Amino acid sequence: MIKKITLSLAVAALAITAKAQDYTPLKQIIGDDFYIGVAINPNQVSGNEDTKTILHNFTTITAENAMKPAGIIQADGSYNFTDADKIVNFAKENGLKMRGHTLCWHASIPRNYMKNADGTDLTKEELYAKHEKYIKAVFEHFPSDVVIYWDVVNEALNDGENEGRYRERSEWYRICGPEFISWAFKTARKYAPANVKLYYNDYNLVDPVKREKCYLMLKELVDSGVPIDGVGMQAHWSMDVTPAQIEESINRFASLGLDVQITEFDLTVYNSIHPPKASERQIVKYTLPYDVVEKAQADAYASYFKVLHENRDKISSVIFWNVNDASSWLGRGFAIRGRLDYPLLFDRENKPKAPFFSIENYYKSLK
């Protein structure tokens, strides 16, 4: 059962017939609250309908995959910036700022990157030296007047209450221990221009258990003088997430003097991104007409933006995780093959949906 979000914003009567650009841009609706961003891929900067939607609505962009280590580091150890440069050049040409994603992530490591030729692990010192070379190359390559934020470490924490704080099975942790996090920030700061801000980024930070794990880790980093500027709260949420949870997390992290960014924002129409049983991942299941949940999703988005607006002094950026339902990782059948999801503000034809207009109506109500 989809949880009903109660927010008195009328969206049922909205006629979702606007074509691309026949509506008030999202960036104009949001105004000066914070940067409003979107993750994109190189195919979306070629002048197609996705390109038009990006330029009409957003003030920042993030490379969805092209700036991850596995997207740049080649099998022979060389670096290929081609796809990343397409996106960075697009940003520069159109006056957009960028968020670099990401320098250290266990799920984006080229095959055998952390191993010797004989298959044994590199030592901690060898890995640090190797990846420092990479971090240096990244900051020397990308223009700091365009790429002004970087996710330095991504998803280093466990979720569950009965699990330890860190992902101990990750290769970063296994070789280096938890100190790799402070090492990564110190190394990034060594090479990043002064204007570039450095972030820790993770998902599920509205969950009280993981929130506290993240808070304690960040507090230790701040207290020990590690150069960290902020935290990215990935917003891969379901409608069970409450506005109160979001506000509590924002305030908890901001209390450390850290900037908060809402990253990877999308809102599944299902109770969970993942099916309840692993066996169900291969079953076409849970498909439903979008109009069944359209208003609930619209109300949820509006309630979340109410919290974000009211806490805009603590938030510098809100970033959606791709442009429309067709390009979304969720819309492409994540977890359950063939399952349709409708997580973003624009439909598969780049038309704004009820959630878009619910956000617009909320901002209109403030005037």
Summary of the structure (lengths in Angstrom):
residues: 367
radius of gyration: 20.3
end to end distance: 35.0
largest distance: 66.0
contacts: 1167
relative contact order: 0.15
helix: 37%
strand: 17%
